[in-house]
Amino acid sequence: MTLNKFLMVGFVAASLTACGDNGSNPVNDSDVDSSSSVSENRNDISSSSGKVDSSSDKSSSSETSVSSSSLSSSSSAARSSSSVSLKVPACRSSDDDDNCEYGSLTDERDGKAYKTVKIGEQEWMAENLNYEAENSYCYKDEADKCKSIGRLYTWESALTACPDGWHLPTMAEFETLIISVDGGSRVYNHNASLSLLNRQFNDYGFSAYEGGFRRVDGTYDRIGSDADFWSSTENDGSAAFNLYLNWVNKDASLYDADKGMGFSVRCLKGISTKLEAATETAYSGVYGTLTDERDGKTYKTVKIGNQTWMAENLNLETEESICYEDSPENCEKYGRLYDWNEATHREGVCPEGWHLPSYAEFEALIETTGSKATAGRKLKSTTGWYSDGNGTDAYGFAALPAGFDGFSLDSLNNQGFSANFWTSSMDDSGYAYHLYITFSDDDVGLNATDVDDKYSVRCVLD
């Protein structure tokens, strides 16, 4: 059993809302529901599970479920070994000093035009979607509210509501946005929230405001107080993740909510990176090979979405790396096990032109291949896992249960039971994140652990 430092990994969340012509908030103070309370427990709109990331010890097949209301978002994806901020410069300080890169989008389905804004490498709608789709609603059925704050959509409706050439963002894509405005330097993204809030700094032209939500029973609440935005990331059969912002406490948070809830939609330009090939058969994708010039070893590679991955574990012999049980045969089959410092030192252990993936890059892989609840089964190899815990290898990633060397327990563990891959990202306490997959579950997790533990390495193309 590995002695990991358990952290609940919350996705970064930001509420992105419509901007009026003059940047003012289209929701007046008088619109705020008198029943709204900032301290309201959001379990009343969340799914019963509240499950986000099981940061418990997966090697013992245990699982932790937590209340959604207890989770605060964190910019964990950007906490790499480097202190370099990924924040892009603010482009707006006032209505008179607005240098943001704006554009426009006309929805050919109904002729409605929307303002757009580019932040970093992403181009977003700068207003909430107001396309009248099935299972979409105006707040309290008032048509004027649709004009000012857009429509509220159920999750199934939101998945297909965006105009051609635009898509409902994944949680990883929302996190990329937050890193762009925050830099990824904090656990709580108060600065990111303030940068997007219309009634605060609005540094990037988003003019975020609070459009409230529609409950499954058809009642409405929290206009002027809460903003909730669907992502395309599913938690389970009944719940999906949404981004939440409350202007009073300034917290950006992630909750899983019943898919029947009515939330706002912001669309992102481009075709979704989420693959629809969530099949139970081998992925007929783009395979290739990589030869490591340092030792002449050749590895299979596979392109999954926009990323190209090594489809085998790294097996470069370094001073501190080991073979499981000191067996060369294990190295040949499973690759070597590395501590985090060696995996990231100087240029790192990856071949030239490749690098150790960050937390965010593993999140993108998870999003592309399904969700945290299902990606484990699809990434696991079809053989070699204990108790018939094999996967489908639906995308050619072929994760093998190489086990790990648990420094905290000074012993080798879990070959046949788990796969563990280092990321380049650290938390604020000096622990490093790794992606883990186990024989007993279909899901995956990203957990922080001691940097002296030894895990497998998968490299991703620069």
C-alpha positions in Angstrom: 0.0 0.0 0.0 1.5 3.4 -1.0 1.5 6.0 1.7 0.4 8.9 -0.5 -0.5 12.4 0.8 -4.1 12.5 -0.1 -5.4 15.7 -1.7 -8.8 16.3 -3.2 -7.9 17.6 -6.7 -10.6 20.1 -7.8 -10.7 21.3 -11.3 -10.2 24.9 -11.8 -13.5 26.5 -12.4 -14.6 29.9 -13.8 -18.0 31.2 -14.5 -18.1 32.8 -18.0 -21.1 35.0 -18.6 -22.5 37.4 -21.1 -21.3 40.9 -21.5 -23.6 43.8 -22.3 -22.9 46.4 -24.9 -21.3 48.7 -22.4 -19.8 46.0 -20.1 -22.5 46.5 -17.5 -24.1 43.7 -15.6 -27.4 42.8 -17.3 -28.6 41.4 -13.9 -29.6 44.3 -11.7 -29.4 44.1 -7.9 -33.1 44.0 -7.8 -33.1 40.8 -9.8 -31.2 38.9 -7.0 -33.6 36.4 -5.5 -34.4 37.2 -1.9 -34.1 33.6 -1.1 -30.4 33.5 -2.2 -27.8 32.9 0.5 -24.1 32.8 -0.2 -23.6 30.1 2.4 -26.3 27.9 0.9 -25.1 24.3 0.8 -24.9 23.4 -2.8 -25.7 19.7 -2.2 -29.3 20.7 -3.0 -28.3 20.9 -6.7 -25.5 18.4 -6.8 -25.8 14.7 -7.6 -26.0 12.4 -4.6 -22.5 11.1 -5.1 -20.6 14.3 -5.0 -17.7 12.3 -6.2 -14.9 14.1 -7.9 -11.4 12.6 -7.6 -11.0 9.5 -5.4 -7.7 10.7 -3.8 -7.7 7.7 -1.4 -5.3 4.9 -1.7 -6.4 3.1 -4.8 -3.9 0.3 -4.3 -6.2 -1.0 -1.5 -9.2 -0.5 -3.8 -10.7 1.9 -1.4 -12.6 5.0 -2.5 -13.5 8.3 -0.9 -16.7 10.2 -1.7 -16.9 13.8 -0.6 -19.6 16.4 -0.5 -19.5 18.7 -3.5 -19.8 21.6 -1.1 -16.5 20.9 0.4 -14.4 21.3 -2.7 -12.6 24.4 -3.7 -11.0 24.7 -7.1 -7.3 24.6 -7.4 -4.9 25.4 -10.2 -3.1 22.1 -9.7 -2.6 21.7 -13.4 -0.1 24.5 -13.5 1.9 23.6 -10.4 4.9 22.2 -12.3 8.5 22.0 -11.1 9.1 25.3 -12.8 8.1 28.6 -11.2 7.3 30.1 -14.5 3.9 31.7 -14.6 1.7 30.8 -17.6 -0.5 33.9 -17.2 -1.1 35.9 -20.3 -1.1 39.7 -20.0 -4.4 41.4 -19.1 -5.9 43.3 -22.0 -8.6 45.4 -20.3 -8.4 47.7 -17.3 -11.4 50.0 -18.0 -13.9 50.7 -20.7 -11.5 53.4 -22.0 -8.5 51.0 -22.0 -9.8 47.8 -23.6 -7.2 46.1 -25.8 -8.7 42.7 -25.8 -8.8 40.7 -29.1 -12.5 40.7 -29.8 -14.4 39.2 -32.6 -17.9 38.2 -33.5 -19.9 35.0 -34.2 -23.2 34.8 -36.1 -25.2 31.6 -35.4 -26.5 30.6 -38.8 -29.3 28.7 -37.2 -31.2 31.7 -35.9 -29.1 34.7 -37.0 -28.1 35.8 -33.4 -24.7 37.5 -33.1 -22.3 37.0 -30.2 -19.2 38.9 -29.1 -16.1 36.7 -28.9 -12.8 37.2 -27.2 -9.4 35.5 -27.5 -7.5 34.6 -24.3 -4.2 32.9 -24.8 -4.6 30.3 -27.5 -8.4 29.9 -26.9 -11.2 31.8 -28.5 -14.4 32.0 -26.4 -17.9 33.3 -26.8 -18.0 36.4 -24.6 -21.7 36.1 -24.1 -23.9 33.2 -23.0 -25.6 31.1 -25.6 -29.2 32.0 -26.4 -30.1 29.4 -29.0 -33.6 28.0 -28.5 -33.0 24.3 -28.3 -35.1 21.5 -26.9 -34.9 21.5 -23.0 -33.6 25.0 -22.8 -35.3 27.7 -20.8 -35.4 31.4 -20.0 -35.0 32.2 -16.3 -38.4 32.0 -14.7 -39.8 31.7 -18.3 -39.2 35.4 -18.8 -38.2 36.2 -22.4 -36.3 39.3 -21.4 -34.0 37.2 -19.3 -33.0 35.1 -22.3 -32.0 38.3 -24.1 -29.8 39.6 -21.3 -28.3 36.4 -19.8 -28.9 33.6 -22.4 -30.8 30.4 -21.9 -30.4 27.7 -19.3 -29.8 24.2 -20.7 -30.0 20.6 -19.4 -26.7 18.8 -19.9 -27.9 16.6 -22.8 -29.2 19.8 -24.5 -26.0 21.7 -23.9 -23.8 19.0 -25.5 -25.2 19.8 -29.0 -26.3 23.4 -28.5 -23.2 25.2 -29.7 -23.0 26.6 -33.3 -21.1 24.8 -36.0 -17.4 25.1 -35.5 -17.8 25.7 -31.7 -18.2 23.2 -28.9 -19.1 22.8 -25.2 -15.7 23.0 -23.4 -14.3 20.2 -21.4 -13.1 20.8 -17.8 -9.5 20.6 -19.0 -10.2 23.4 -21.5 -11.8 25.5 -18.7 -8.7 24.9 -16.6 -6.5 26.1 -19.5 -8.5 29.3 -19.4 -7.9 29.8 -15.7 -4.2 29.1 -16.0 -4.1 31.9 -18.7 -5.6 34.5 -16.3 -4.1 33.2 -13.1 -0.8 31.7 -14.0 -1.4 28.6 -11.9 0.3 29.9 -8.8 -2.4 29.5 -6.2 -4.5 26.9 -4.6 -7.6 29.1 -4.6 -8.2 31.0 -7.8 -9.6 34.2 -6.3 -7.5 36.3 -8.7 -8.8 34.3 -11.7 -12.4 34.9 -10.5 -11.9 38.6 -10.1 -10.3 38.8 -13.5 -13.4 37.3 -15.1 -16.1 38.9 -13.0 -17.9 41.8 -14.6 -18.5 43.5 -11.2 -14.8 43.2 -10.4 -11.8 43.7 -12.7 -12.9 41.9 -15.9 -9.3 42.0 -17.1 -10.0 39.7 -20.1 -13.3 41.0 -21.5 -15.5 38.1 -20.2 -17.9 40.3 -18.2 -18.9 37.4 -16.0 -22.1 37.8 -14.1 -24.5 35.5 -12.3 -27.4 34.1 -14.3 -28.8 31.6 -11.7 -30.0 28.1 -12.6 -33.1 26.0 -13.1 -33.8 23.0 -10.9 -34.9 19.7 -12.1 -38.4 20.4 -10.6 -38.7 23.5 -12.8 -38.1 26.1 -10.1 -35.5 28.8 -10.6 -33.0 30.4 -8.2 -29.8 32.4 -7.5 -29.9 34.9 -10.3 -27.5 37.7 -9.4 -25.7 35.4 -7.0 -24.6 32.2 -8.7 -23.2 31.4 -12.2 -23.2 27.8 -13.3 -21.8 26.6 -16.7 -22.0 23.1 -18.1 -18.8 21.3 -19.2 -18.9 18.3 -21.5 -17.2 16.2 -18.8 -19.5 13.5 -17.4 -19.2 12.1 -13.9 -21.5 9.2 -14.2 -24.8 8.2 -15.8 -26.8 10.8 -13.9 -24.4 13.6 -13.3 -22.0 15.9 -15.1 -19.6 18.6 -14.0 -20.3 22.2 -14.0 -18.3 25.4 -13.2 -19.6 27.6 -10.5 -18.8 31.2 -9.4 -20.3 33.2 -6.6 -19.5 36.9 -6.7 -19.6 37.4 -2.9 -17.1 34.8 -1.8 -15.3 34.9 -5.1 -14.7 31.1 -5.2 -14.4 29.3 -8.4 -15.5 25.7 -7.8 -16.4 22.4 -9.4 -19.5 20.5 -8.6 -21.2 17.4 -10.2 -24.9 18.1 -10.7 -27.9 16.2 -12.0 -27.9 16.3 -15.8 -31.5 17.6 -15.6 -30.4 20.9 -14.0 -30.6 24.0 -16.2 -27.2 25.9 -16.5 -25.7 28.4 -18.8 -23.5 27.6 -21.8 -20.3 29.2 -23.1 -18.9 27.8 -26.3 -15.3 27.4 -27.3 -14.1 27.8 -30.9 -12.9 24.6 -32.7 -13.9 21.0 -32.9 -13.9 19.2 -29.5 -10.8 17.2 -28.7 -13.0 14.6 -27.0 -12.8 11.5 -29.2 -16.1 9.8 -30.0 -14.3 6.4 -30.4 -15.1 5.3 -26.9 -15.2 1.8 -28.2 -14.4 -1.6 -26.6 -12.1 -2.5 -29.5 -8.6 -1.4 -30.4 -8.2 2.2 -31.5 -7.4 2.6 -35.2 -5.4 5.7 -34.7 -2.1 7.0 -35.8 0.7 4.8 -34.6 4.4 5.5 -35.0 7.8 4.7 -33.5 10.4 6.6 -31.5 14.1 5.7 -31.3 15.9 7.0 -28.2 19.4 8.0 -29.5 20.8 7.7 -26.0 20.6 3.9 -25.9 19.1 2.9 -29.2 15.8 1.6 -27.7 12.7 1.9 -29.9 9.2 2.6 -28.6 5.8 2.5 -30.1 3.9 5.8 -30.2 0.2 6.7 -30.7 -1.6 9.9 -31.4 -4.7 10.4 -29.2 -6.6 13.5 -30.0 -4.1 16.3 -30.3 -1.4 14.6 -28.3 1.2 12.0 -29.3 2.2 9.6 -26.5 4.8 6.9 -26.0 2.7 3.7 -26.1 5.2 2.0 -23.9 6.9 2.9 -20.6 10.3 4.5 -20.7 13.2 2.0 -20.2 16.2 4.3 -20.0 18.8 3.1 -17.4 19.7 6.0 -15.1 21.6 6.2 -11.9 18.6 6.1 -9.6 16.1 4.1 -11.7 15.3 0.5 -10.9 13.8 -2.6 -12.4 10.9 -4.1 -10.3 12.5 -6.7 -8.1 15.8 -5.9 -9.8 14.7 -8.1 -12.7 15.9 -7.2 -16.2 12.9 -9.1 -17.5 10.6 -6.7 -15.7 12.4 -3.7 -17.2 11.9 -5.2 -20.7 8.2 -5.7 -20.1 7.2 -2.8 -17.9 10.0 -0.2 -18.3 12.0 1.2 -15.4 10.8 3.0 -12.2 12.0 6.5 -11.5 11.8 8.9 -8.6 10.3 12.3 -9.4 13.5 14.3 -9.1 15.3 12.1 -11.6 12.4 12.1 -13.9 12.4 15.9 -14.0 16.1 16.9 -13.5 17.6 19.2 -16.0 16.2 18.1 -19.3 14.5 15.1 -17.6 14.6 11.5 -18.6 12.5 11.8 -21.8 14.2 11.7 -25.2 14.9 14.9 -27.1 11.7 16.4 -28.5 9.6 14.7 -25.8 8.8 15.7 -22.2 7.3 14.5 -19.0 3.6 15.4 -19.1 2.1 18.0 -16.8 -1.0 17.5 -14.7 -2.9 19.4 -17.3 -1.7 17.2 -20.2 -2.8 14.1 -18.4 -6.2 15.8 -17.8 -6.4 16.5 -21.5 -5.7 12.8 -22.2 -8.5 11.8 -19.7 -10.9 14.2 -21.3 -10.1 13.0 -24.8 -10.7 9.4 -23.9 -13.8 9.8 -21.9 -13.9 10.9 -18.3 -12.2 10.2 -14.9 -14.9 7.6 -14.3 -14.2 5.6 -17.5 -10.7 6.4 -18.8 -9.0 3.7 -16.8 -10.7 0.9 -18.5 -10.0 2.4 -21.9 -6.3 3.1 -21.2 -5.4 -0.2 -19.6 -3.9 -3.0 -21.7 -6.0 -6.0 -22.6 -3.8 -8.4 -20.6 -1.7 -8.6 -17.5 -4.0 -7.2 -14.9 -4.8 -9.0 -11.7 -8.2 -10.8 -11.3 -9.3 -10.1 -14.9 -9.0 -6.4 -14.3 -7.9 -5.9 -17.9 -8.9 -2.9 -20.0 -10.0 -2.5 -23.6 -7.0 -0.5 -24.7 -9.5 1.5 -26.8 -6.9 4.2 -27.7 -3.7 2.2 -28.0 -2.2 3.7 -24.8 -1.6 0.2 -23.4 -1.1 1.0 -19.7 0.6 -1.9 -18.0 0.4 -2.7 -14.3 4.1 -2.0 -13.6 3.6 -1.3 -9.9 5.8 1.1 -8.0 8.5 1.4 -5.3 6.9 3.0 -2.3 9.7 4.9 -0.6 7.6 5.6 2.4 7.3 1.9 3.1 10.7 1.0 1.6 9.2 -1.8 -0.5 8.0 -2.7 -3.9 4.3 -2.9 -4.4 1.5 -3.7 -6.8 2.9 -5.1 -9.9 -0.1 -6.6 -11.7 -2.4 -4.4 -9.6 -1.7 -0.8 -10.6 -0.1 1.6 -13.2 1.5 4.8 -11.9 2.9 7.6 -14.1 4.7 10.7 -12.9 3.6 14.2 -14.0 5.9 17.2 -14.0 3.5 19.0 -11.6 3.9 19.6 -7.9 1.4 20.9 -5.3 2.2 23.7 -2.9 3.5 21.4 -0.2 6.3 19.8 -2.2 4.5 16.6 -3.2 4.4 15.6 -6.9 1.3 14.4 -8.8 1.1 11.1 -10.6 -1.7 9.5 -12.6 -2.8 6.1 -11.3 -4.9 3.3 -12.7 -5.9 0.1 -10.8 -7.1 -3.4 -11.6 -10.3 -3.0 -9.6 -11.7 0.2 -11.1 -12.6 1.7 -14.5 -11.6 5.2 -13.3 -8.3 7.1 -13.1 -7.0 9.5 -10.5 -4.4 12.2 -10.2 -2.9 12.2 -6.7 0.0 13.9 -4.9 2.7 11.7 -3.4 6.3 11.7 -2.0 8.9 12.7 -4.7 11.1 9.7 -3.6 8.5 7.1 -4.7 9.5 5.4 -7.9 6.9 5.3 -10.7 6.7 4.7 -14.4 7.3 7.4 -17.0 5.3 8.0 -20.2 6.6 10.8 -22.4 4.5 13.1 -24.6 5.7 14.8 -27.8 6.7 18.5 -27.5 
